[in-house]
């Protein structure tokens, strides 16, 4: 019954999960990790809430990376740094297109970049202003 209720809430809210609005980014990413078909390692998440639009953009970055992943494990972190929420999703490859991510984060005056390491690992890094 609990799962069915959660499914109905998500359907009613589109791709915006109810837990994100009710409990914040950390809880939403933890639920995403529990439900993900691929291993999702969470290293750090902010305890404090930020503006709902910032939380939604940050969640979208992580959710899209999971959705477009090739089935390999991902590592996720989100921290507040110098007035920004910095979200990083590290894996073996980046999505071919990140235009949607750039549009979503850019609407909040943030930025998204793909960093390729010499080891072959790839990190999607989003910086979203979140001054309180």
MDAnalysis code that builds the backbone (N, CA, C; Angstrom):
import MDAnalysis as mda
import numpy as np

u = mda.Universe.empty(396, n_residues=132, atom_resindex=np.repeat(np.arange(132), 3), trajectory=True)
u.add_TopologyAttr("name", ["N", "CA", "C"] * 132)
u.add_TopologyAttr("resid", np.arange(1, 133))
u.add_TopologyAttr("resname", ["UNK", "UNK", "UNK", "UNK", "UNK", "UNK", "UNK", "UNK", "UNK", "UNK", "UNK", "UNK", "UNK", "UNK", "UNK", "UNK", "UNK", "UNK", "UNK", "UNK", "UNK", "UNK", "UNK", "UNK", "UNK", "UNK", "UNK", "UNK", "UNK", "UNK", "UNK", "UNK", "UNK", "UNK", "UNK", "UNK", "UNK", "UNK", "UNK", "UNK", "UNK", "UNK", "UNK", "UNK", "UNK", "UNK", "UNK", "UNK", "UNK", "UNK", "UNK", "UNK", "UNK", "UNK", "UNK", "UNK", "UNK", "UNK", "UNK", "UNK", "UNK", "UNK", "UNK", "UNK", "UNK", "UNK", "UNK", "UNK", "UNK", "UNK", "UNK", "UNK", "UNK", "UNK", "UNK", "UNK", "UNK", "UNK", "UNK", "UNK", "UNK", "UNK", "UNK", "UNK", "UNK", "UNK", "UNK", "UNK", "UNK", "UNK", "UNK", "UNK", "UNK", "UNK", "UNK", "UNK", "UNK", "UNK", "UNK", "UNK", "UNK", "UNK", "UNK", "UNK", "UNK", "UNK", "UNK", "UNK", "UNK", "UNK", "UNK", "UNK", "UNK", "UNK", "UNK", "UNK", "UNK", "UNK", "UNK", "UNK", "UNK", "UNK", "UNK", "UNK", "UNK", "UNK", "UNK", "UNK", "UNK", "UNK", "UNK", "UNK"])
u.atoms.positions = np.array([
    [0.827, -1.186, 0.000],
    [0.000, 0.000, 0.000],
    [0.875, 1.256, 0.000],
    [1.952, 1.206, 0.783],
    [2.864, 2.352, 0.866],
    [3.489, 2.647, -0.502],
    [3.908, 1.587, -1.195],
    [4.504, 1.747, -2.519],
    [3.493, 2.300, -3.508],
    [2.278, 1.797, -3.446],
    [1.235, 2.284, -4.350],
    [0.949, 3.759, -4.101],
    [0.917, 4.170, -2.835],
    [0.685, 5.572, -2.505],
    [1.826, 6.443, -3.018],
    [3.047, 5.974, -2.860],
    [4.211, 6.718, -3.354],
    [4.157, 6.841, -4.877],
    [3.764, 5.752, -5.555],
    [3.639, 5.791, -7.012],
    [2.576, 6.787, -7.450],
    [1.464, 6.805, -6.757],
    [0.400, 7.757, -7.084],
    [0.841, 9.199, -6.865],
    [1.556, 9.439, -5.780],
    [2.058, 10.793, -5.524],
    [3.000, 11.249, -6.629],
    [3.911, 10.357, -7.040],
    [4.847, 10.716, -8.100],
    [4.118, 10.951, -9.416],
    [3.135, 10.141, -9.713],
    [2.349, 10.334, -10.917],
    [1.642, 11.680, -10.875],
    [1.067, 12.024, -9.731],
    [0.356, 13.291, -9.585],
    [1.293, 14.489, -9.689],
    [2.519, 14.312, -9.288],
    [3.479, 15.416, -9.316],
    [4.407, 15.350, -10.530],
    [4.115, 14.512, -11.511],
    [4.986, 14.386, -12.672],
    [6.308, 13.775, -12.256],
    [7.400, 14.327, -12.750],
    [8.697, 13.785, -12.391],
    [9.237, 14.405, -11.111],
    [8.481, 15.296, -10.502],
    [8.882, 15.952, -9.267],
    [8.395, 15.101, -8.100],
    [9.290, 14.356, -7.458],
    [8.848, 13.443, -6.399],
    [8.360, 14.186, -5.156],
    [7.340, 13.666, -4.542],
    [6.758, 14.282, -3.349],
    [7.775, 14.410, -2.226],
    [8.660, 13.431, -2.085],
    [9.645, 13.470, -1.003],
    [10.561, 14.684, -1.143],
    [10.805, 15.134, -2.365],
    [11.640, 16.316, -2.581],
    [10.983, 17.544, -1.975],
    [9.694, 17.714, -2.209],
    [8.971, 18.864, -1.654],
    [8.809, 18.745, -0.144],
    [8.552, 17.539, 0.330],
    [8.258, 17.347, 1.748],
    [9.500, 17.299, 2.630],
    [10.571, 16.645, 2.150],
    [11.723, 16.402, 3.013],
    [13.038, 16.956, 2.488],
    [13.083, 17.363, 1.230],
    [14.279, 17.991, 0.701],
    [15.143, 17.110, -0.171],
    [16.227, 17.720, -0.638],
    [17.114, 17.082, -1.597],
    [17.752, 15.806, -1.071],
    [18.270, 15.848, 0.139],
    [18.960, 14.670, 0.688],
    [18.027, 13.457, 0.716],
    [16.835, 13.639, 1.219],
    [15.881, 12.529, 1.287],
    [15.496, 12.044, -0.110],
    [15.305, 12.971, -1.038],
    [14.904, 12.587, -2.394],
    [16.005, 11.777, -3.089],
    [17.258, 12.184, -2.905],
    [18.355, 11.440, -3.527],
    [18.516, 10.075, -2.860],
    [18.300, 10.001, -1.560],
    [18.370, 8.710, -0.876],
    [17.293, 7.758, -1.400],
    [16.086, 8.269, -1.627],
    [15.011, 7.441, -2.182],
    [15.368, 7.026, -3.608],
    [15.914, 7.946, -4.382],
    [16.338, 7.627, -5.742],
    [17.366, 6.492, -5.725],
    [18.313, 6.557, -4.793],
    [19.333, 5.509, -4.679],
    [18.709, 4.162, -4.327],
    [17.714, 4.178, -3.441],
    [17.045, 2.934, -3.046],
    [16.283, 2.314, -4.210],
    [15.721, 3.148, -5.072],
    [14.887, 2.665, -6.165],
    [15.646, 2.473, -7.470],
    [16.894, 2.924, -7.514],
    [17.672, 2.876, -8.743],
    [18.025, 1.438, -9.121],
    [17.949, 1.125, -10.403],
    [18.347, -0.214, -10.848],
    [19.870, -0.386, -10.882],
    [20.609, 0.703, -10.723],
    [22.072, 0.643, -10.709],
    [22.573, 1.076, -9.330],
    [23.756, 0.628, -8.941],
    [24.312, 1.077, -7.658],
    [24.580, 2.580, -7.681],
    [24.116, 3.256, -6.649],
    [24.276, 4.704, -6.522],
    [24.883, 4.960, -5.148],
    [26.163, 5.322, -5.130],
    [26.851, 5.601, -3.874],
    [26.742, 7.090, -3.579],
    [26.237, 7.406, -2.400],
    [26.102, 8.798, -1.978],
    [27.237, 9.097, -1.009],
    [28.049, 10.109, -1.339],
    [29.160, 10.449, -0.455],
    [28.801, 11.568, 0.514],
    [28.214, 12.643, 0.019],
    [27.792, 13.749, 0.891],
    [26.522, 14.382, 0.338],
    [25.671, 14.789, 1.260],
    [24.452, 15.529, 0.915],
    [24.243, 16.608, 1.970],
    [23.714, 17.754, 1.571],
    [23.489, 18.824, 2.555],
    [22.338, 18.469, 3.500],
    [22.519, 18.779, 4.761],
    [21.450, 18.537, 5.730],
    [20.398, 19.635, 5.686],
    [20.838, 20.867, 5.420],
    [19.907, 21.988, 5.424],
    [19.188, 22.108, 4.082],
    [17.995, 22.680, 4.145],
    [17.201, 22.892, 2.944],
    [17.672, 24.164, 2.250],
    [17.499, 24.200, 0.946],
    [17.732, 25.397, 0.156],
    [16.443, 25.700, -0.591],
    [16.440, 26.739, -1.387],
    [15.257, 27.122, -2.150],
    [14.725, 25.914, -2.933],
    [13.402, 25.727, -2.963],
    [12.834, 24.567, -3.664],
    [13.246, 24.465, -5.139],
    [13.410, 25.594, -5.821],
    [13.814, 25.531, -7.227],
    [15.251, 25.031, -7.371],
    [16.109, 25.357, -6.410],
    [17.487, 24.874, -6.408],
    [17.498, 23.370, -6.134],
    [16.702, 22.944, -5.153],
    [16.620, 21.512, -4.849],
    [16.108, 20.730, -6.055],
    [15.110, 21.280, -6.738],
    [14.545, 20.592, -7.903],
    [15.578, 20.472, -9.017],
    [16.321, 21.531, -9.284],
    [17.344, 21.479, -10.330],
    [18.434, 20.477, -9.969],
    [18.864, 20.475, -8.716],
    [19.901, 19.543, -8.269],
    [19.410, 18.102, -8.396],
    [18.178, 17.850, -7.977],
    [17.604, 16.510, -8.089],
    [17.543, 16.077, -9.556],
    [17.149, 16.990, -10.424],
    [17.031, 16.690, -11.849],
    [18.384, 16.270, -12.421],
    [19.463, 16.927, -12.003],
    [20.805, 16.568, -12.472],
    [21.111, 15.109, -12.118],
    [20.854, 14.751, -10.866],
    [21.147, 13.381, -10.425],
    [20.213, 12.381, -11.113],
    [18.931, 12.683, -11.151],
    [17.958, 11.762, -11.747],
    [18.237, 11.520, -13.227],
    [18.606, 12.568, -13.957],
    [18.913, 12.404, -15.377],
    [20.181, 11.586, -15.578],
    [21.178, 11.787, -14.719],
    [22.399, 10.990, -14.822],
    [22.087, 9.509, -14.590],
    [21.218, 9.232, -13.638],
    [20.817, 7.848, -13.371],
    [20.032, 7.299, -14.551],
    [19.081, 8.073, -15.044],
    [18.214, 7.625, -16.140],
    [19.006, 7.326, -17.409],
    [20.012, 8.122, -17.677],
    [20.782, 7.971, -18.918],
    [22.033, 7.112, -18.751],
    [22.202, 6.533, -17.593],
    [23.396, 5.738, -17.315],
    [23.353, 4.417, -18.063],
    [24.529, 3.874, -18.323],
    [24.635, 2.612, -19.058],
    [24.606, 1.388, -18.153],
    [24.227, 1.567, -16.898],
    [24.134, 0.440, -15.978],
    [25.317, 0.303, -15.046],
    [26.282, 1.204, -15.159],
    [27.447, 1.137, -14.275],
    [27.207, 1.995, -13.031],
    [27.876, 1.678, -11.927],
    [27.677, 2.424, -10.673],
    [28.006, 3.911, -10.822],
    [27.301, 4.715, -10.047],
    [27.523, 6.159, -9.999],
    [27.814, 6.576, -8.568],
    [28.573, 7.649, -8.431],
    [28.836, 8.257, -7.134],
    [28.252, 9.659, -7.154],
    [27.506, 10.014, -6.102],
    [26.814, 11.299, -6.042],
    [27.251, 12.076, -4.805],
    [27.463, 13.374, -4.999],
    [27.704, 14.258, -3.858],
    [27.040, 15.591, -4.126],
    [26.651, 16.260, -3.053],
    [26.089, 17.616, -3.135],
    [26.512, 18.346, -1.873],
    [27.146, 19.499, -2.056],
    [27.603, 20.304, -0.925],
    [27.366, 21.776, -1.228],
    [27.199, 22.547, -0.162],
    [27.149, 23.997, -0.309],
    [28.570, 24.520, -0.250],
    [28.903, 25.390, -1.227],
    [30.264, 25.931, -1.285],
    [30.216, 27.315, -1.938],
    [30.681, 28.321, -1.199],
    [30.763, 29.695, -1.717],
    [29.440, 30.186, -2.318],
    [28.345, 29.960, -1.629],
    [27.051, 30.444, -2.089],
    [26.412, 29.616, -3.181],
    [26.979, 28.457, -3.477],
    [26.422, 27.569, -4.504],
    [26.139, 26.203, -3.912],
    [25.191, 25.517, -4.504],
    [25.016, 24.094, -4.254],
    [25.765, 23.401, -5.383],
    [26.790, 22.641, -5.036],
    [27.617, 21.959, -6.027],
    [27.229, 20.479, -6.020],
    [26.742, 20.014, -7.164],
    [26.292, 18.632, -7.312],
    [27.235, 17.944, -8.295],
    [27.740, 16.786, -7.887],
    [28.612, 16.012, -8.766],
    [28.111, 14.580, -8.868],
    [28.047, 14.096, -10.088],
    [27.680, 12.704, -10.350],
    [28.819, 12.117, -11.177],
    [29.491, 11.134, -10.597],
    [30.659, 10.541, -11.245],
    [30.346, 9.128, -11.710],
    [30.788, 8.819, -12.918],
    [30.590, 7.485, -13.466],
    [31.590, 7.201, -14.563],
    [31.287, 6.194, -15.376],
    [32.199, 5.805, -16.453],
    [31.971, 6.571, -17.747],
    [30.816, 7.201, -17.885],
    [30.548, 7.990, -19.087],
    [29.462, 9.011, -18.811],
    [29.476, 10.052, -19.607],
    [28.485, 11.121, -19.472],
    [27.388, 10.918, -20.507],
    [26.201, 11.438, -20.250],
    [25.157, 11.375, -21.272],
    [25.623, 12.113, -22.531],
    [25.174, 11.669, -23.684],
    [25.557, 12.311, -24.939],
    [25.062, 13.760, -24.969],
    [23.912, 13.999, -24.432],
    [23.308, 15.334, -24.423],
    [23.093, 15.792, -22.996],
    [23.555, 16.997, -22.683],
    [23.268, 17.566, -21.354],
    [22.539, 18.902, -21.482],
    [21.977, 19.152, -22.670],
    [21.291, 20.418, -22.922],
    [20.156, 20.643, -21.929],
    [19.371, 19.611, -21.654],
    [18.262, 19.760, -20.696],
    [18.786, 20.133, -19.314],
    [19.898, 19.508, -18.916],
    [20.494, 19.832, -17.622],
    [20.983, 21.282, -17.617],
    [21.653, 21.682, -18.683],
    [22.153, 23.048, -18.780],
    [21.010, 24.055, -18.769],
    [19.917, 23.743, -19.442],
    [18.756, 24.643, -19.451],
    [18.149, 24.774, -18.064],
    [17.948, 23.645, -17.380],
    [17.326, 23.650, -16.058],
    [18.178, 24.420, -15.060],
    [19.468, 24.120, -15.020],
    [20.383, 24.763, -14.074],
    [20.659, 26.206, -14.503],
    [20.784, 26.437, -15.791],
    [21.030, 27.783, -16.311],
    [19.903, 28.750, -16.012],
    [18.680, 28.249, -15.918],
    [17.537, 29.105, -15.581],
    [17.685, 29.716, -14.191],
    [18.548, 29.107, -13.362],
    [18.805, 29.615, -12.009],
    [20.178, 30.292, -11.924],
    [20.714, 30.666, -13.090],
    [22.039, 31.291, -13.190],
    [23.161, 30.348, -12.767],
    [22.939, 29.055, -12.911],
    [23.959, 28.073, -12.580],
    [24.638, 27.550, -13.832],
    [25.517, 26.598, -13.635],
    [26.240, 26.025, -14.770],
    [26.382, 24.520, -14.602],
    [26.527, 23.842, -15.731],
    [26.753, 22.401, -15.753],
    [27.929, 22.143, -16.693],
    [28.849, 21.322, -16.238],
    [29.963, 20.946, -17.092],
    [30.234, 19.460, -16.935],
    [30.866, 18.896, -17.940],
    [31.284, 17.506, -17.906],
    [32.803, 17.512, -17.831],
    [33.332, 16.878, -16.791],
    [34.777, 16.813, -16.571],
    [35.227, 15.382, -16.817],
    [36.149, 15.220, -17.751],
    [36.687, 13.898, -18.060],
    [38.066, 13.760, -17.433],
    [38.226, 12.760, -16.588],
    [39.500, 12.516, -15.901],
    [40.399, 11.641, -16.774],
    [41.687, 11.698, -16.535],
    [42.625, 10.867, -17.291],
    [42.398, 9.372, -17.016],
    [41.781, 9.067, -15.867],
    [41.486, 7.676, -15.507],
    [40.330, 7.094, -16.312],
    [39.634, 7.966, -17.058],
    [38.485, 7.503, -17.818],
    [37.161, 7.808, -17.138],
    [37.203, 8.181, -15.853],
    [35.975, 8.534, -15.140],
    [35.468, 9.886, -15.636],
    [34.167, 10.064, -15.566],
    [33.535, 11.289, -16.025],
    [32.658, 11.824, -14.896],
    [32.732, 13.142, -14.677],
    [31.916, 13.771, -13.647],
    [31.034, 14.846, -14.271],
    [29.736, 14.756, -13.991],
    [28.818, 15.841, -14.331],
    [28.796, 16.743, -13.107],
    [29.182, 18.001, -13.269],
    [29.274, 18.942, -12.154],
    [28.343, 20.120, -12.414],
    [27.419, 20.323, -11.493],
    [26.494, 21.450, -11.579],
    [26.734, 22.376, -10.390],
    [26.792, 23.666, -10.657],
    [26.895, 24.670, -9.603],
    [25.673, 25.568, -9.720],
    [24.894, 25.592, -8.633],
    [23.628, 26.327, -8.630],
    [23.663, 27.336, -7.487],
    [23.515, 28.633, -7.795],
    [23.509, 29.622, -6.720],
    [22.392, 29.333, -5.711],
    [22.735, 29.446, -4.425],
    [21.717, 29.152, -3.389],
    [21.909, 30.040, -2.172],
    [22.250, 31.292, -2.364],
    [22.410, 32.204, -1.236],
    [21.130, 32.213, -0.408],
    [21.289, 32.146, 0.907],
    [20.117, 32.157, 1.794],
    [19.943, 33.523, 2.394],
])
